Amino acid sequence: MSGMCLPNFVVVGAPKSGTTSLFYYLKQHPDVWLPEKKELHYFSFPYLAANAAGPGDQVVLSSLCANLESYQACYAGCEGVARVGDFSPSYLYFSQCAEAIAEALGKVKIVIMLRNPTDKAYSQYMHLIRENRERLSFGEALKQERARQQSGWSDIWRYAESSLYAERVQKYGEVFGRENLKVIVFEEFVRDTQRSVSEVCEFLGLSVMRELDTSKQYNRTGNPRSKIVSSFFSRDSAVKILAKKAMPESIRIKLRNFLVDLNTGKKPGMGGDEKAYLDDYFAQDIEELERWLDRSLPWNK
């Protein structure tokens, strides 16, 4: 890939941990170039393609970068910009693609956003509720997680197992070096967004711009106000296919984000039994991650 304009920083995840908000905040920076479509998933595509048996998985897969040509096309016009990014949250779960990223892009800067794994697992579940793909209660879905994984459903359905961070974060540290790794904690990101964005800018060698608008929260989850509207975005239809052909991607993505946000209602609270189960499930992994990061994390304290 030498001589081509491709990313020199990658936000690898985790899902539901603020990556979409960070994408739109950094997109305002004059020295940052990001593609119109946030999630390309080029380096994890082989793993996603092998795990696409769940409801709506094939529709999602069809919108990703399956080959180098489509990936390169997403970065046409980025020449001369200091920082070029790839935001693909599946890269963290499929951390075995870290070597492929390093081989193709070199020792690029890696940003990882992590959220309380219990909250992240539930938000991931509510993401699929919002899309009208998940039909089970959260408790039942957790019980079905292993069976779904064995049946080849995508990583988005692996609410608990995909929220184990320690080994995956360490993998990126080993491949890229800890000096090229920046971990952002979601709860701190929400509490002081401007500070967190400034830290990312400094890590990327960018000027800190206080005028970046960080007021809007993107990709929030909740119950869909209309299941008909939510189903439209998770399945192919004649209208959707026509819109892809007739409408520029930049406009189509903005319209989709607006409609999804408009259709997203309140998020109900998590059940106590599920929370207790997940808190226990994640306890050892959090301890291992804290040791590796050499810091205390604001989770389950």
C-alpha positions, 0 to 999 in steps of 0.5 A: 500500500506504499504511496497511497493515501491511507489511514495513519491512525485507527480507532479500533473500538470498542462498540457503544463506547463513544466512537461515533461521537469521537468520529464526528468531533474529530471530523470538524478538525481541519487537519483530520480527514475521515471518510464519509462512512464511519465504519469500513471494517476492511481489516476485520472483513474476513472474520465478519464474513465468516460470522454473518448468520444472524438476523440482518448480519448479511445486510451489514456485511454488504455495506463494508469494505470487502477488498482493498480497492473499495477501501482505497476508494474511501480515502480518495482525496485525503492527500496532504491532510496531516491525520487520516483515520479509520474508525472500525469498532470490530477491530478490537474484538477481532484483535487478531487483525492487528498484524494485518493493520500494522503490515498494511499501514505501519506503526500507526496510532491506535485509539481504543475507547472502553466503557464499563463492560456491563453497561457496554453489553447492555447498550449493545443489546439495546442497539439491536433492539433499536434496529428491531433485530433482537427479539429476546429479553436481555436475560434470555439473550445472554443465555443464548449468546454461546449458541448464537456464536456457535451458529455463526452470528456476528460479534454484535450479538456477543454482548458479554464475550465481546466486552472482555477487553484485557487480552485484546487491548494487550494485543494492540499494545504488543503489535503497535507499542504502548507509546502508539496506544491511547485508551479513552475511558467512556465515563471520563469522555462523557464527564469531560468531553472537551478534555478527552478530545483534546487528549486525543488531538495531542496524542495524534500530534494535532493542535487542540481546538476548543471550538470543536462542537462536542455538545451532541451525543451520537448513536445513542440507544433505546427502544424504537418509537416505530419498529417499521422505521427501525426495520427499514435500516436493518434490511435491504428493500427496493426503496433503500437500494434506490436511495443508495443509487440516487443519493450521495453518500454524505447526504444519505448518511446524514439523513439516516443518522437523523431518522435513527436518532428521531426514532430512538426512544428511552432506554429502559433500565437493566435488570438486577439479575443481569447486572449482577451476573455481568459484574461478576463475569467481568470482574477478573478481566477488569482487574487484569486490564487495570494491572496492564494499564497501571491505573484504576478504572471507574467500573464496579467500584 
